[in-house]
Amino acid sequence: MSFLPFRYDEPLYRPPSEARSLILQLTLGCSWNRCTYCAMYRQKSFRVRPLDEVLREIRSVAPQAQGYRRVFLADGDALAAPDDVLAAVLTEIRERLPRIQRVGIYAESQSILKKGVEGLARLRELGLGIVYFGAETGDEVTLRQIRKGATRQRQVEASRTVTEAGMKLSMMLLLGLAGVEGAERHATATGTFLAAAAPSYAAALTVTPVPGTELYEAVRDGSFELPDQWGMLQELAWILESSDGYRGPFHANHASNYLPLKLRLPRDREKAIGLIEAVLRERDPSMLVPEWGRGL
């Protein structure tokens, strides 16, 4: 996280891979903010910060920020900012921070599709290099249940739009999102979705019920049964088994995961599935990350 004297509107989030990046808060909150599992921006109303304020911020920190190589534009779905705002911010970053090699951003499928290939390509020319997209699931039923606001096909289209524009796409998927009842359906559909969407990078995280969300209340009142650690691992195996056709990095080593894996698919698929199956046969808790060692 940046140590520079920004006055952030917290809470502030960024992807794990942006840990060494300069974090610039372009928008506040999330443009969608209705997903049943997410509490990240519940206390914020989405808005784009005034352009002159953001530009002044870049100028004010530029003398201290020359050591940075990456910038991350927060908050959730900062890609929803108007084209001219994004262009002005990217241009200012390029002029004031000439050593920056890549700018990253969170995005929802609606914003990606609204920009389109041509719009994203223009932003890529100005320095936007990677889009982080929380697709979460490739299962139509689960997408409706979690109020994601997109169909499977729209999420595939959004993914391909990013890569066709020449940008990297980092995709997040969530284990456990459909509960025990929908686990196999969710995981299998997510694997085939991963192959169809063909992101540059993919990561599987484990869903954690967070107070203040509908998912948390459903777990608490018993209407939703979350898979246990073994169920989460079974979902991961199903995703890998059904993702034939996806080529690229696939990580399941987030702090929320029970069995950290860092894979390159398809090369490591069979070995990883074999490891998961062995762990599921043994059911030895010492083979997993303990509950106290997990977190978001």
FENPE-V902931 format. One record per residue. N is the residue number from 1. RES is the residue in three letters. PHI is phi in whole degrees, 0 to 359 (* if undefined). PSI is psi in whole degrees, 0 to 359 (none if undefined). OMEGA is omega in whole degrees, 0 to 359 (none if undefined). Layout:
N;RES;PHI;PSI;OMEGA
N;RES;PHI;PSI;OMEGA
//
This chain:
1;MET;*;144;182
2;SER;296;142;175
3;PHE;261;0;184
4;LEU;290;158;189
5;PRO;282;54;172
6;PHE;279;148;174
7;ARG;259;87;184
8;TYR;286;146;170
9;ASP;269;100;185
10;GLU;274;158;6
11;PRO;286;155;182
12;LEU;235;132;181
13;TYR;233;152;174
14;ARG;208;157;178
15;PRO;295;152;179
16;PRO;306;324;182
17;SER;287;354;178
18;GLU;256;23;184
19;ALA;299;329;182
20;ARG;259;12;183
21;SER;272;157;168
22;LEU;283;121;182
23;ILE;266;121;179
24;LEU;243;118;183
25;GLN;275;98;181
26;LEU;274;320;177
27;THR;236;163;176
28;LEU;243;131;180
29;GLY;80;193;181
30;CYS;238;137;183
31;SER;293;335;180
32;TRP;263;296;170
33;ASN;56;36;180
34;ARG;235;358;183
35;CYS;296;137;188
36;THR;289;344;185
37;TYR;258;352;192
38;CYS;249;129;177
39;ALA;242;12;188
40;MET;303;319;186
41;TYR;233;24;183
42;ARG;300;329;184
43;GLN;271;6;181
44;LYS;240;146;169
45;SER;262;133;184
46;PHE;295;133;172
47;ARG;202;154;175
48;VAL;269;130;180
49;ARG;294;150;178
50;PRO;305;134;184
51;LEU;300;316;182
52;ASP;298;328;178
53;GLU;292;317;180
54;VAL;293;317;180
55;LEU;296;320;177
56;ARG;297;323;180
57;GLU;296;316;179
58;ILE;298;315;181
59;ARG;296;321;184
60;SER;291;329;182
61;VAL;263;351;185
62;ALA;307;316;181
63;PRO;299;332;182
64;GLN;266;351;190
65;ALA;251;15;184
66;GLN;291;344;179
67;GLY;278;350;181
68;TYR;283;148;178
69;ARG;245;346;180
70;ARG;222;150;174
71;VAL;236;139;173
72;PHE;242;129;180
73;LEU;265;112;178
74;ALA;259;172;2
75;ASP;271;218;178
76;GLY;295;135;178
77;ASP;55;46;176
78;ALA;296;343;177
79;LEU;294;344;178
80;ALA;288;350;176
81;ALA;299;150;179
82;PRO;302;152;182
83;ASP;304;316;183
84;ASP;292;328;177
85;VAL;292;312;179
86;LEU;299;317;180
87;ALA;298;317;181
88;ALA;294;319;180
89;VAL;292;315;179
90;LEU;296;322;178
91;THR;295;319;180
92;GLU;295;320;177
93;ILE;299;315;181
94;ARG;298;320;183
95;GLU;283;320;185
96;ARG;271;335;182
97;LEU;233;70;188
98;PRO;295;345;180
99;ARG;273;355;178
100;ILE;294;127;182
101;GLN;261;339;181
102;ARG;201;142;174
103;VAL;244;134;179
104;GLY;243;165;185
105;ILE;201;147;169
106;TYR;278;147;178
107;ALA;208;146;171
108;GLU;262;161;183
109;SER;300;324;181
110;GLN;299;317;182
111;SER;290;321;178
112;ILE;299;311;183
113;LEU;292;328;177
114;LYS;293;321;178
115;LYS;291;319;181
116;GLY;73;173;182
117;VAL;298;315;183
118;GLU;295;317;180
119;GLY;296;318;179
120;LEU;291;324;179
121;ALA;297;323;177
122;ARG;295;320;178
123;LEU;292;324;177
124;ARG;298;320;179
125;GLU;297;334;180
126;LEU;269;357;174
127;GLY;122;353;178
128;LEU;287;118;189
129;GLY;247;339;183
130;ILE;213;139;177
131;VAL;246;130;176
132;TYR;260;121;189
133;PHE;235;116;177
134;GLY;275;82;179
135;ALA;289;322;174
136;GLU;73;313;183
137;THR;206;155;174
138;GLY;250;12;184
139;ASP;263;125;183
140;GLU;300;318;181
141;VAL;297;314;181
142;THR;294;320;177
143;LEU;304;318;179
144;ARG;291;318;183
145;GLN;296;324;182
146;ILE;268;2;179
147;ARG;56;50;181
148;LYS;288;335;178
149;GLY;82;19;180
150;ALA;206;151;173
151;THR;270;168;176
152;ARG;303;314;183
153;GLN;296;320;178
154;ARG;295;325;179
155;GLN;289;325;174
156;VAL;296;315;180
157;GLU;299;318;180
158;ALA;297;317;180
159;SER;298;313;181
160;ARG;291;329;178
161;THR;299;318;180
162;VAL;297;311;183
163;THR;289;327;177
164;GLU;294;334;177
165;ALA;281;357;177
166;GLY;90;13;179
167;MET;259;161;171
168;LYS;281;145;177
169;LEU;236;120;176
170;SER;253;119;187
171;MET;250;134;176
172;MET;254;136;177
173;LEU;237;153;185
174;LEU;239;118;174
175;LEU;285;141;176
176;GLY;88;0;189
177;LEU;292;336;181
178;ALA;259;7;181
179;GLY;72;184;180
180;VAL;295;318;186
181;GLU;297;318;184
182;GLY;257;14;189
183;ALA;301;308;184
184;GLU;293;319;179
185;ARG;299;312;180
186;HIS;299;313;185
187;ALA;291;316;181
188;THR;295;315;179
189;ALA;294;326;180
190;THR;291;323;176
191;GLY;296;314;179
192;THR;291;327;176
193;PHE;297;318;179
194;LEU;301;317;179
195;ALA;295;321;181
196;ALA;287;322;183
197;ALA;284;328;176
198;ALA;51;57;177
199;PRO;290;166;177
200;SER;288;324;180
201;TYR;220;149;176
202;ALA;222;146;179
203;ALA;219;138;176
204;ALA;253;121;176
205;LEU;252;166;178
206;THR;255;126;183
207;VAL;296;139;178
208;THR;233;118;179
209;PRO;299;126;184
210;VAL;247;130;178
211;PRO;308;139;181
212;GLY;97;359;179
213;THR;248;159;177
214;GLU;296;324;178
215;LEU;298;316;180
216;TYR;300;316;180
217;GLU;294;323;180
218;ALA;293;321;176
219;VAL;294;318;183
220;ARG;293;322;182
221;ASP;271;0;175
222;GLY;87;3;180
223;SER;279;350;178
224;PHE;226;124;179
225;GLU;256;115;180
226;LEU;282;136;176
227;PRO;299;147;175
228;ASP;281;187;185
229;GLN;299;326;181
230;TRP;287;323;176
231;GLY;296;321;177
232;MET;297;319;179
233;LEU;292;324;177
234;GLN;297;320;177
235;GLU;300;318;180
236;LEU;299;318;178
237;ALA;297;317;179
238;TRP;298;320;178
239;ILE;299;312;181
240;LEU;297;319;181
241;GLU;296;326;186
242;SER;261;4;184
243;SER;263;22;180
244;ASP;304;128;183
245;GLY;114;337;176
246;TYR;279;132;179
247;ARG;235;119;179
248;GLY;153;182;178
249;PRO;292;139;176
250;PHE;224;115;183
251;HIS;247;140;172
252;ALA;228;46;184
253;ASN;244;23;175
254;HIS;293;159;181
255;ALA;301;338;182
256;SER;278;348;189
257;ASN;273;149;182
258;TYR;276;328;182
259;LEU;230;97;185
260;PRO;297;127;178
261;LEU;225;139;176
262;LYS;230;104;192
263;LEU;241;159;167
264;ARG;239;117;182
265;LEU;260;145;6
266;PRO;274;357;187
267;ARG;308;316;188
268;ASP;261;6;187
269;ARG;299;304;186
270;GLU;296;321;179
271;LYS;297;318;181
272;ALA;292;318;178
273;ILE;298;318;178
274;GLY;298;319;178
275;LEU;296;315;180
276;ILE;297;316;180
277;GLU;298;322;179
278;ALA;294;318;178
279;VAL;296;320;180
280;LEU;293;328;177
281;ARG;290;317;183
282;GLU;288;321;183
283;ARG;51;43;179
284;ASP;262;110;183
285;PRO;302;335;181
286;SER;292;346;178
287;MET;278;351;184
288;LEU;249;162;171
289;VAL;294;127;180
290;PRO;294;157;182
291;GLU;304;320;182
292;TRP;292;342;181
293;GLY;267;357;180
294;ARG;262;159;177
295;GLY;176;171;179
296;LEU;255;none;none
//
